[in-house]
Amino acid sequence: MAWFEVDIFKKCITVDLHDYSHRTALAAAREKIKEAYEHGFKYIRLIHGAANIREKKEGGSIKFALHAILKRGELDRWVDRGSNEHRFDGGSMLLALRPNPAPADGEWKEMPLYEY
């Protein structure tokens, strides 16, 4: 089941994308990355699963799609691509966000509904 958790002390949000379709997982990830940047957070951890999968043909479509959009620069508006603080574990990725010079304070949006 997908969820997110905000750690105001570490300025990190953790987002679990399990149980989402490929399409919904990518949309949710983009939205939470943007939202974390807007709130002035330093990091976002995306839990995508597929820890033991090393090749795309074995599965792990969310994992490989997230890596692809990061590599193509689709997240560069919010993610600090040149950071050495990124971490890629088997089942998750920790991304360092760009500093936001004017962070907004406010509520966090709910996660999207599941597709059935």
Backbone torsions as a table, in degrees:
resi	resn	phi	psi	omega
1	MET	NA	132.4	-177.5
2	ALA	-73.6	145.4	179.0
3	TRP	-160.4	170.6	171.5
4	PHE	-142.9	154.5	-179.1
5	GLU	-137.7	133.6	-177.9
6	VAL	-106.3	126.2	175.7
7	ASP	-111.6	100.3	-175.7
8	ILE	-70.5	-21.9	-179.0
9	PHE	-78.5	-40.6	178.0
10	LYS	-89.3	-6.7	-177.3
11	LYS	55.3	47.0	-177.8
12	CYS	-133.8	139.2	173.5
13	ILE	-115.1	136.2	176.2
14	THR	-109.4	130.5	-178.0
15	VAL	-125.9	121.3	177.0
16	ASP	-97.7	121.4	-175.6
17	LEU	-101.5	7.9	179.5
18	HIS	-57.2	147.2	175.8
19	ASP	76.3	-3.1	175.0
20	TYR	-84.8	153.6	169.2
21	SER	-69.1	164.2	178.7
22	HIS	-53.0	-48.9	-176.7
23	ARG	-64.6	-46.6	-179.4
24	THR	-67.4	-37.4	179.4
25	ALA	-62.0	-43.4	179.6
26	LEU	-67.4	-40.3	178.2
27	ALA	-64.2	-43.6	179.7
28	ALA	-64.4	-42.4	179.6
29	ALA	-61.7	-47.5	179.0
30	ARG	-59.3	-44.6	-178.2
31	GLU	-63.3	-44.1	-178.6
32	LYS	-70.9	-34.1	175.8
33	ILE	-62.8	-48.1	178.6
34	LYS	-60.3	-45.2	-178.2
35	GLU	-64.8	-41.5	178.6
36	ALA	-62.9	-41.9	176.3
37	TYR	-61.3	-47.2	-178.8
38	GLU	-59.8	-32.7	178.6
39	HIS	-82.7	-2.3	178.2
40	GLY	80.4	22.7	-179.9
41	PHE	-77.4	157.0	-178.0
42	LYS	-91.4	-31.0	-172.2
43	TYR	-139.9	157.3	168.6
44	ILE	-138.7	133.2	175.2
45	ARG	-108.4	123.2	177.5
46	LEU	-106.9	116.4	177.8
47	ILE	-93.0	113.0	-175.8
48	HIS	-112.1	-13.3	-178.0
49	GLY	81.0	-162.9	179.7
50	ALA	60.8	43.3	-175.7
51	ALA	-61.1	-36.7	-175.6
52	ASN	-93.4	0.5	-176.5
53	ILE	-91.4	123.5	-176.7
54	ARG	-106.3	-23.1	-177.7
55	GLU	-124.2	145.5	-176.3
56	LYS	-59.4	-34.5	-177.8
57	LYS	-66.3	-16.7	179.2
58	GLU	-84.7	-11.1	-177.5
59	GLY	124.9	-152.5	178.2
60	GLY	69.7	41.6	-173.9
61	SER	-61.6	-36.1	179.3
62	ILE	-67.9	-44.8	179.3
63	LYS	-56.0	-51.4	-176.1
64	PHE	-71.9	-32.0	176.8
65	ALA	-67.0	-41.1	177.8
66	LEU	-63.1	-44.1	177.7
67	HIS	-61.6	-38.7	-178.5
68	ALA	-66.6	-44.8	-178.9
69	ILE	-69.3	-30.2	175.4
70	LEU	-67.3	-46.4	-178.5
71	LYS	-64.7	-36.9	179.8
72	ARG	-74.5	-8.8	178.0
73	GLY	87.5	12.1	-178.4
74	GLU	-67.7	-16.1	-178.2
75	LEU	-109.6	6.0	-174.2
76	ASP	-61.5	-22.6	178.2
77	ARG	-62.5	-29.5	-174.8
78	TRP	-118.0	-29.6	-175.2
79	VAL	-98.2	136.0	177.9
80	ASP	-81.8	91.1	-173.1
81	ARG	-57.4	-35.7	-176.6
82	GLY	-83.6	1.9	-176.6
83	SER	-68.2	143.4	173.3
84	ASN	-94.3	10.1	-180.0
85	GLU	-94.7	-3.5	176.3
86	HIS	-65.1	143.0	177.0
87	ARG	-133.1	131.4	179.4
88	PHE	-120.0	98.7	176.0
89	ASP	-90.1	171.7	-178.7
90	GLY	-57.2	-42.5	-174.6
91	GLY	-109.4	5.4	-179.1
92	SER	-157.6	169.1	173.7
93	MET	-137.6	138.2	174.7
94	LEU	-107.8	121.9	-178.1
95	LEU	-114.0	134.5	174.5
96	ALA	-84.4	131.1	-178.6
97	LEU	-94.3	156.1	175.2
98	ARG	-66.4	147.9	173.9
99	PRO	-66.1	136.6	177.5
100	ASN	-102.5	116.5	-177.6
101	PRO	-69.4	-17.5	-178.8
102	ALA	-138.7	68.4	-178.0
103	PRO	-66.0	147.4	178.7
104	ALA	-101.7	144.8	175.7
105	ASP	-102.4	139.6	-180.0
106	GLY	170.7	-172.9	-179.0
107	GLU	-78.1	153.1	174.2
108	TRP	-92.2	140.9	179.3
109	LYS	-73.7	151.6	176.1
110	GLU	-70.0	159.3	175.3
111	MET	-71.9	152.3	179.3
112	PRO	-64.6	156.8	175.1
113	LEU	-70.8	156.6	177.5
114	TYR	-75.0	152.5	172.6
115	GLU	-91.8	137.6	178.8
116	TYR	-119.2	NA	NA
